[in-house]
Amino acid sequence: MADQAFQDFGALVETIDVGPISFTMDFVDATPVFVPPDGPPTVQFSPVAGGAIAATDALTVLVQPTVPSSLVRVMLLVQFPTLNLYEVAFDGEGFSQAYPAALGNARTVDGDGFTFTLLRAEGWPASPRVVPVAVDNYGNVNPVSSETYAWTLI
């Protein structure tokens, strides 16, 4: 029995002789061509989270993927902790009734990401906390629970 192994154009070719039988196996190089990114999509706000807003101020949300053209879905949730109220502002396809287009709520393409304009129909009833959920096609989700994007209503 004789075993031989050699590299050939990036693939491992193994020739095995067993008695009167000889066969060759070609193994594809297992080095990945592309490694998914470690980072999730990024989120930026205007006005900057942590500041003060009036009941009729619009919020702007910019969501960018780590890798170009990789966003699969973006959803925007709004919480009013003092009212124990949680709303879906944008479900990934459209705005809810509380966030109508007539007020300027919109999603626009911004490079490989999206910019959202967000304003509640009856104004902000209390200090809002926006929870963006951005998913890319590698399964990365922005850190939803570890990030707090909140404003103080004045």
NUFITI-139396 format. One line per 3 residues: number of its first residue (from 1); their letters; for each residue x, y, z of N, C-alpha, C. Coordinates in steps of 0.2 Angstrom, whole numbers, plus 2048, in hexadecimal, padded with zeros to 3 digits. Atoms other than C-alpha are relative to their C-alpha. Layout:
N
NUM = a = X:Y:Z:X:Y:Z:X:Y:Z; ...
This chain:
154
1 = mad = 804:7FA:800:800:800:800:804:806:800; 7FC:7FA:800:807:811:7FB:7FB:806:800; 804:7FA:7FF:800:822:800:804:806:7FD
4 = qaf = 7FD:7FA:802:804:832:7F7:7FB:806:800; 804:7FA:800:7FE:843:7F9:804:806:7FE; 7FD:7FA:803:802:853:7F0:7FC:806:7FF
7 = qdf = 804:7FA:802:7FC:865:7ED:7FF:801:7F9; 800:7FE:807:7F5:869:7DC:7FB:805:7FF; 804:7FA:801:7EE:87A:7D8:7FB:802:806
10 = gal = 804:7FE:7FA:7E7:87D:7EA:7FC:7FB:802; 804:806:7FD:7DF:86C:7EC:804:7FB:802; 7FC:806:7FE:7E5:85D:7F5:7FE:7FA:7FC
13 = vet = 802:806:804:7E6:84E:7EA:803:7FA:803; 7FD:806:7FD:7E8:83D:7F2:7FF:7FA:7FC; 800:807:804:7ED:82D:7E9:801:7FB:805
16 = idv = 800:806:7FC:7EA:81D:7F2:800:7FA:7FC; 7FF:807:803:7F0:80C:7ED:7FE:7FB:805; 802:806:7FB:7E7:7FD:7F5:800:7FA:7FC
19 = gpi = 800:806:804:7ED:7ED:7ED:800:801:7F9; 801:7FF:807:7E8:7EC:7DB:7FC:806:7FE; 805:7FB:802:7DC:7FB:7DD:804:807:802
22 = sft = 7FD:7FA:7FF:7E2:80D:7DC:7FB:805:7FE; 805:7FA:802:7D7:81D:7DD:803:806:803; 7FE:7FA:7FF:7DA:82F:7DE:7FA:804:803
25 = mdf = 805:7FC:7FD:7D0:83B:7E9:802:808:800; 7FE:7F9:800:7D0:84E:7E6:7FC:804:805; 803:7FC:7FB:7CC:859:7F5:800:808:7FE
28 = vda = 800:7F9:801:7C7:86B:7F2:803:804:806; 7FD:7FC:7FB:7D1:878:7FC:7FA:803:804; 805:7FE:7FB:7C7:87B:80C:800:808:802
31 = tpv = 7FF:7F9:7FE:7CD:88D:80D:7F9:804:7FE; 806:7FD:803:7BD:898:80D:802:806:7FC; 7FF:7FA:805:7BC:8A5:7FF:7FE:806:804
34 = fvp = 802:7FA:7FC:7B2:8B1:80A:7FE:7FE:807; 802:800:7F9:7B0:8B3:81C:7FB:805:802; 805:7FB:7FF:7A0:8BB:822:803:805:806
37 = pdg = 7FE:7FB:7FB:7A3:8CB:82C:7FE:7FF:807; 802:801:7F9:7A4:8CB:83F:7FB:806:802; 804:7FA:7FE:79B:8DC:840:7F9:800:7FE
40 = ppt = 807:7FF:802:789:8DF:840:7FF:806:7FC; 802:7F9:803:780:8ED:836:801:805:806; 800:7FA:7FB:783:8FE:83E:7FA:805:7FF
43 = vqf = 806:7FB:800:776:90B:843:803:806:803; 7FE:7F9:7FE:778:91E:845:7F9:804:800; 806:7FC:7FF:76B:92A:84B:801:808:7FF
46 = spv = 800:7F8:800:767:93D:848:7F9:802:802; 7FB:7FE:7FC:764:945:854:804:7FA:804; 7FC:805:7FC:771:93B:85E:7FC:7FE:806
49 = agg = 803:803:7FA:76A:92F:86A:802:803:807; 7FE:7FD:7F9:76A:935:87C:7FE:807:801; 802:7F8:7FF:764:947:878:7F9:801:801
52 = aia = 807:7FE:7FF:754:950:879:7FD:801:7FA; 804:7FF:806:746:950:86C:7F9:803:802; 807:7FE:7FF:735:959:86B:7FB:7FB:7FD
55 = atd = 805:805:802:725:94F:868:7FF:800:7F8; 801:800:807:725:954:856:807:7FF:7FC; 7F9:801:803:738:951:852:800:7F9:7FC
58 = alt = 7FF:806:803:73C:944:845:807:7FD:802; 7F9:803:7FF:74A:937:848:802:7FD:7F9; 7FE:803:806:755:932:83A:805:7FA:802
61 = vlv = 7FC:806:7FF:75D:920:83A:803:7FE:7FA; 7FC:802:806:76B:91B:82F:802:7F9:802; 7FE:807:7FF:76E:908:82E:805:7FE:7FA
64 = qpt = 7FB:802:805:77E:902:825:802:7F9:801; 7FD:807:7FF:784:8F0:822:807:800:800; 7F9:801:7FF:795:8EA:826:803:7FF:7F9
67 = vps = 7FE:802:806:797:8E3:815:7FB:803:7FB; 804:7FD:804:790:8EC:806:7FA:7FB:7FD; 805:804:803:77F:8E6:7FF:7FE:7FA:804
70 = slv = 801:806:7FD:77C:8DA:80D:7FA:801:805; 806:7FF:7FB:76D:8E1:817:7FA:7FC:7FD; 806:804:801:75E:8D5:817:7FA:803:802
73 = rvm = 806:7FD:7FD:752:8DE:822:801:805:805; 800:7FB:7FB:750:8ED:82D:7F9:801:803; 807:7FF:7FC:742:8EF:83A:802:806:805
76 = llv = 7FF:7FB:7FB:740:8FE:845:7FA:7FF:805; 805:800:7FB:737:8FC:856:801:806:804; 800:7FA:7FB:733:90A:862:7FD:7FE:806
79 = qfp = 802:802:7FA:731:908:874:7FF:807:804; 801:7FB:7FB:72A:914:881:800:7FD:807; 7FF:804:7FA:730:90D:891:7FB:803:806
82 = tln = 804:7FD:7FB:726:919:89C:7F9:7FF:7FF; 807:802:802:716:914:893:7FF:7F9:800; 800:807:801:71A:902:892:7FD:7FE:7F9
85 = lye = 802:801:806:717:903:880:805:7FF:7FB; 7FB:802:805:720:8FB:871:7FD:800:7FA; 803:800:807:71C:8FE:85F:805:7FE:7FB
88 = vaf = 7FC:801:806:722:8F8:84E:7FF:806:7FC; 801:7FA:805:726:907:844:801:7FE:7F9; 7FF:803:807:72D:8FE:835:802:7F9:800
91 = dge = 800:807:7FF:72B:8EC:833:805:7FC:7FB; 7FC:803:805:738:8E9:825:7FE:801:7F9; 803:7FF:806:72C:8ED:817:7FC:807:7FF
94 = gfs = 804:7FA:800:722:8FC:81C:7FF:803:807; 801:7FD:7F9:71E:908:82A:7F9:7FE:802; 807:801:7FD:70F:905:836:7FC:806:800
97 = qay = 805:7FB:801:700:910:837:802:806:805; 7FE:7FB:7FB:708:91A:846:805:804:7FD; 7FA:7FD:803:716:91F:83A:7FF:801:7F9
100 = paa = 802:7FF:807:70E:925:82A:805:804:7FB; 7FB:7FC:805:717:92B:81A:7FE:807:800; 803:7F9:801:70C:93B:81A:804:804:805
103 = lgn = 7FC:7FC:7FB:717:940:829:807:801:7FE; 7F9:800:802:727:93D:820:804:7FA:802; 7FC:806:7FE:72B:92C:826:802:7FC:7F9
106 = art = 7FE:803:807:735:924:818:807:7FB:802; 7FA:804:800:743:917:815:803:802:7F9; 7FC:7FE:806:750:91D:808:806:7FC:800
109 = vdg = 7F9:804:801:75F:913:801:805:805:801; 7FA:7FC:7FE:76F:91A:808:806:7FC:7FF; 7FA:804:802:77E:912:7FF:7FD:7F9:800
112 = dgf = 802:807:800:77C:900:804:7FB:7FF:806; 804:800:7FA:771:904:813:7FA:804:7FF; 806:7FD:800:761:90D:817:800:806:805
115 = tft = 802:7FA:7FB:75C:91E:81F:7F9:800:801; 807:800:7FE:74C:91E:828:7FE:807:803; 803:7FA:7FD:742:92E:82D:7FA:7FE:804
118 = llr = 805:803:7FC:737:92A:83C:7FD:806:804; 804:7FB:7FC:72A:935:844:7F9:7FC:801; 807:804:7FE:71A:92E:84D:7FA:805:7FF
121 = aeg = 806:7FC:802:709:934:847:7FE:805:805; 803:7FB:7FB:703:93C:857:806:803:805; 7FA:7FE:7FD:715:941:85C:802:7FB:805
124 = wpa = 7FD:804:7FB:720:939:869:7FC:801:807; 803:800:7FA:715:935:878:804:800:807; 7FB:800:7FA:724:933:884:807:7FF:7FC
127 = spr = 7FA:800:803:736:931:882:801:7F9:7FC; 800:806:804:739:924:874:807:7FC:801; 7FA:804:801:746:916:873:7FF:7FC:7F9
130 = vvp = 800:803:807:749:910:861:804:7FA:800; 7FC:806:800:74E:8FE:85F:800:7FE:7F8; 7FF:802:807:755:8FB:84D:802:7F9:800
133 = vav = 7FE:807:801:756:8E9:848:802:7FF:7F9; 7FD:800:807:762:8E7:839:803:7F9:7FF; 7FD:806:801:766:8D6:832:803:800:7F9
136 = dny = 7FC:801:807:773:8D2:824:7FF:7F9:7FE; 801:807:803:773:8C3:819:805:7FB:803; 7FB:805:7FD:781:8BB:824:7FD:7FE:807
139 = gnv = 803:802:7FA:775:8BA:833:802:805:806; 7FE:7FB:7FB:77D:8C9:83C:7FA:805:802; 805:7FB:7FE:771:8D4:846:803:805:804
142 = npv = 7FD:7FA:7FC:775:8E5:84D:7FF:7FE:808; 801:801:7F8:777:8E4:861:7F9:803:802; 807:7FE:7FF:764:8E6:864:7FF:802:808
145 = sse = 801:7FF:7F9:764:8E4:877:806:804:804; 7FA:7FD:7FD:775:8EB:87B:801:808:7FF; 800:7F9:802:772:8FC:873:7FA:803:802
148 = tya = 806:7FC:7FF:766:909:879:800:806:7FD; 800:7FA:804:761:916:86D:7FA:804:803; 805:7FD:7FD:756:922:878:801:808:800
151 = wtl = 800:7F9:800:751:934:878:7FC:803:806; 804:7FE:7FA:74A:93F:886:7FB:805:7FC; 805:7FB:803:739:948:881:800:806:804
154 = i = 800:7FA:7FC:739:95A:885:7F9:804:7FE
